Amino acid sequence: LSSWIGTAYANALEKSGAGGADIYVGRTILPLEFLEPQRSFLTALARRLGFALSSVAIRVLDLAEVPPEHIGEIPNALSVALRGATMPTDLCFEADAAGGGYIVFLPGRTGAEARDFAEGIIHALYGRLQAAAPDLRFEAEAMVLHDAPPEDAV
């Protein structure tokens, strides 16, 4: 699994160019084109190996009303928030081409843990963007992609 994640990560870096204002964004938020293949792979792996898999969908509300100069601040703020909240196995992807949606896959985390993660990320985003773009609004939805079997069933 670690080897696979490393390969996917290296391929995504190569494909995304990993450039921009914050070089870390390219390493934290992977391109949209990798989202569905990784979702399929992680879901199949969770079923096969029996671990919990949750995700959090993060959306910018009213993206059309966000001034263009603030659009680029969103992935930078999310990148910083993710650095403090994710584990090495968590993966974040763009979820739409316009830049208003992201999906974070949380292998090994239950639905309750994903909901806590979602609340923390939203709080961190508001904190990072309060001064620059106080009118930005976000929502986050936690989803369980696979439940782990109960511990006594193992």
N, C-alpha and C positions, 0 to 999 in steps of 0.2 A: 504494500500500500504506500509506504513512504517513497519507494522508488517511482511508483506511478505518479504520485503527487509532484515529486521533483521534476519529472519529465514534463508533465502538463504545465507546471509553473514555468519551466525554461522555454517551452514552446510558446506560451502566452506572452512572455517577455519579448521574445524574438518578434512575434507577430505584432504586438502593440507598440513596439519602439521604445517603450518605457521613458519617453521624454516628457517635457512640459515643465511647468513651474515647480512642481514637487515631484522629484524623480521617484519618490516612494509610491506615488499613486499607481504607476505602472506595475508595481510589485504587489499592491494591495487589491486593486480592483481590476479583475480580468475582463477581457473583451466579451461582448455580447455573443459572438459566434461560438464561444466555448460553453455557453450556459447549458443548452439542451443536452449536448453529449455528456457533460459532467453530471448533470442531474440524473440522467439515465444510468450512468455508471455507478454513481454513489448510491442510488436507490437499489439497484441490483446487488451491489456489494453489501449494503446494510441487510437486505433480506437473506442473502447467502450466509453471512457471518453472524447475523443476529444482533446487530447493535442498533441503538436508537439513531434516527436521522431526522433532524428538524431543519427548517429554513425560516428566514425572516425576509419578507418583501418590504423594502423601504421605498416610498414614493414621495416625490415633491408634489404638493397640491398646488393647483393653479400655476403650473409651470409656464404657461403662455404669458402670465402677468409678471414673471420675474424679469427684471431688467437684464439685458444681455451681459452687462459687465459683472453680474453676480452669478451667472450660470457656471462659470469656471471655478468659483469658490466652493461649490457644492461637493464635487469629488475630492477636492483637497481637504475639506472639513471632514468628510466621511472617512477618508484615508487616515487622518489623525485619530478620529474616534475609534476606528477599527484596530489601530495599533495597540490601544489600551484595553480593548475588550475581547479580542479574539485569541484563540489558541492556534498553535501552528497548523493544525489540521483543518481549520475553518477556511472556507473559500468564499470570496465575494466577487460577483459578476455584475456588469452592466445588465440591465433588464430591458432597456429600450434604447433606441438609437438617438432619441432626443436628449438624453442625459437626465431624465427625471425619475428613473427607477433603477433599483439595485436589488439583488438577491444575495443573501449570505447563507451558505450551507453550513450547518453545525453538526458534524458527525459526533455521535456519542452524547448528544444533549436531548433531553426530554422536551415535551411541549411546554412544561412549566418553565424550564430553564431557557427555552427560546423566547417565551413571553418576557421574562426578566431581561434577557439580552436586548430585546426590541425596545423596551422602556429605557434602558440605559443608553442605547445608541441614539434614540430620539432626543433624550436629555442632553447628551454630548453634542449633537448637531446644533441644537438651539444655543447651547453655550458657546460653541465655536463661531456661529454666524450672527449672534445677537447684535454686535456692533456694526458689522458690515451690511447685513441684510435682515433687519428685524422683522420684516413682513413675510419672510419665507415660512411656509408651514409644511410639516411632514406628517406622514402616517406610517406606521409599521405594523405588519400583520405576521404573526407567528403561525407556522404550519408544521404539522407532523407528517413527515414523508414515510417514516417507518417506526413502529414501536418496537422496542426491545422486548424479548420475552421476560416474564417475571423471573426474578432471581432464583426463586425456589423451583422453577421449571428447568433450570440448567443442570 
